[in-house]
Amino acid sequence: MSPSCRLILLRLCVVLVLGVGSNSVYAAQTLATNIGVFSDAGTVRQVECHLVASGPLRYPPKAKRYRYVGQVIVRFGISPEGKVVDPFVAESEPPGVFERAALMHVKTWRYAAPTFEGKSITVDDVAVRLVFDPKRR
């Protein structure tokens, strides 16, 4: 993926939108909507990816005890079946505290099968920001 596409994606990485518009059939089933990027015959395109299932976000016990606040940006692909593939940490603050919990959480996610123009596709790149704050619970 070119550096300009990565820059655009990083700008879009905070697109965890809880509750999609009520006019959508997905509204009752969608937990979040993320923007993903895929290549269509050499053209980089964006597509909405609808998160439909997720396991619990586990706050690391030591981080909770010391009331650490932080965030992790995780990037991954989505298979045509809606499974998260190849997740990795792109950024984390503070480093070394929340990465494992973030990766374990994202691996539990399931998306509605991604499509573009009625065809099932593999989404190459999605980025999400997970915020860890003991006061938010």
N, C-alpha and C positions, 0 to 999 in steps of 0.2 A: 504494500500500500504506500502511495506517495506521501511525502511529508506534509503536503498541503491538505490531503484527505485526513491525515491524522490530526492536524490542527483543527479542522472543521469538526471532527469527531470529538476531540477533547472539549471543544466549546459546547457540544451538545450532550456531554456525558452526564449532566445533572438533570436528566429528563425522567426521573422517577416521579410520575404524576399519579397520585392516589386518586382513584375514582375518575373514570373516563366519563364524558358527557352522558347525561341521562337519556339522550335520544338513541344511543347505541345499544344494540342487542348485547354487546359485550359488557355493558356497564355493570350488570349484576354479577358477572363472572370474572371480570378483569381486576386484578389486584394493583397493577401498574402498567404503564405503557412506556416503552423505551424506544429510542430511535436506533436502528441498526443500519449497517452499511453492507452492501454486497456488490459484486461485479456482474454486470449484465452485458456480455459480449464486449468486454473492455471498458464499458462505461460504468463509473461508480455511481450507484444509486442508493437512496435512503428508503427505508421501509419501517413502518411502525411494527413493533413486536409487543404482543399482549401477554403479560405475565398472568398465568391462571392458577398457579399453585406454588407454595413456598413453605419451607420448614421454618422453625423458630430461629431467630437471631440470638445466638448465645453470647452473652457478654463475658469476657474472660474474668474469672474470679479475682485474680490479683489486680487487674485493672479496675474492677468494681470496688474492691476494698480500698484502693487508693484514690478512687473517684477520678480516674483518668478520662479525659475527653479526647476524641480523635476522629479521624475519618480515613477511609480507604477507598481508592478508586480501583475497581476490578474491571478488567476487559475480558471478553470471551466471545465465542461464536455460538450460534444456535443451529442445531441440526434440523432437517426437514420434519422430524418428528417432534420438535419443540424442546429437545434436551440441550442443556448448557454443555458446550464442549471447550476444552482447553482454557479454563479460566486462569488468569494470572494477575498479580498485583502490579498496577501501573504506578501508583503513588500511595504513600501512607504517611500519616502524621499523627502521633509520633511514630517513628520507625520501630519495628520489632514488637509491637504491642497487640495490634488488632488484625494483622494479616491472616493468620490461620483461621480465626473465627469468621472473617469475611469470606474467605475461599470456601470454607465448609458450608456457610449459609448459601452462597450463590450456587453451589453444586446441587442444592435441594430444589432449585427453581425449575419450573416447567412452564413453557410458553405454548400458546396456541400455535399450531403448525404455521410457520411463516410462509406467506404467499406474495407473489407479485404478478399482477395481471392474470390472476387465476391459476398460476402455476406454483407448485411447491418449490421452495428455494432453501438454500443454506445461507444463513446470514453470517458474514465473515467477521464482523466487528461490532460489538456493543460495549459501551462503557457505562458503568453505574457508580455512583458515590454512595457509600454506606457511612452513616454518621453514628458514632458511638458516644452517647452522653447518658450517664446514669440518671440524670434528672428527667429525661424524656420518657422513661418507662412508667 
